[in-house]
Amino acid sequence: MTFAMTRRALLVGGLLLAAAMPTLAQDKPVLRFSAVFSDQDIRAEMMNLFSAQIADSHTFEPYYGGTLFKQGTELVALQRGNLEMGNIAPQDISNQIPAWSVLTSAYLFRDAAHLRTFFDSEVGAEFKAMAEEQLGIHILGPTYFGARQVGLRVDKEIKTPADMAGIKLRMPGGDAWQFLGTALGANPTPMAYAEVYTGLQTGAIDGQDNPLPNVENMKFYEVMKQIVLTSHLVGYDLLVISGDAWNAMTPEQQTAVQAAATAAIDFSQAEHLSREAELADRFRSVGLNVYEPDVDAFRSHAQQMYLDSDLAKDWPEGVVDRINAL
């Protein structure tokens, strides 16, 4: 009788333990991630790396192509507790924190390395603290996706902003984008992205500005003669986690998640830089003149225009000089 009862107790105990196992596995916190880039993007590979490195402590659920939240709505979803992680444009943060608009201005960042140096610096920490305190989000790091360059259908050599005078440069619609075109010395012309190829082909515009991968994807190089490597805007988004999700972690988990994010961002940045270098060589091979102008002249001209504009009224005093000095 005793043996039977013991055997029955062991059997019941085993069944209860087996039933509990899935529950224990499901107890890992879920991190839902939303981004507008596709699952074929280099940044999707970045997030796969991140996911693999935190698999022991968290369940990562990615949603690409804007399938969970549309572009521009991710930040609000994070703030409302409807999302744990997102790929957030700095412009979205500047809509709520005007001081952040400086981080979207032309020639603030020299390149991808300078961008990373800023976010790791004391002044970068001040901006991250603004986001944490005012928006309830924690920034894990900037995700670089390419620098914007000027592509032209005309032969005119461009060395300084003065050489851009009279150039009809297609820019996206909106005052901020049109101001950027003016800061480059050009005559900015708003035009839908889908119309740019025809605009270059017909001469309705003299040029456009985009990262090199976009130039390849849209085949703009077929109707251009040169690419001027102005690097006037370093394109980046931010890998962000909600304050609630971040604060729910132990200090050890926070350290591990930050390390995983940094390693994944390193991979993505290196891949993007390699792709840009490959494309510059490819465009040269098909006959385009690809060269670098006097970038310092462009930077000085553009930054002074921004500083003299109403756009700078919300910027912390001296912040541009502090970032330039990094």
Buried (B, 14 or more C-beta within 10 A) or exposed (E): EEEEEEEEEEEEEEEEEEEEEEEEEEEBBEBBBBBBBEBEBBBBBBBBBBBEBBEEBBBBBBBBBBEBBEEBBBBBBBBEEBBBBBBBBBBBBBEBBEBBBBBBBBBBBBEBEBBBBBBEBEBBBEBBEBBBEEBBBBBBBBBBBBBBBBBBBBEBEBBBBEBBEEBBBBBBEEEBBBBBBBBBBBBBBEBEEEEBBEBBBEEBBBBBBBBBBBBBEBEBBEBBBBBBBBBBBBBBBBBBBBBBBBEEBEEEBBEBBBEBBBEBBBBBBEBBBEBBEEBBEBBEEEEBBBBEBBBEBBBBBBBEBBBEEEBBEEBEEEBBEBBBEB
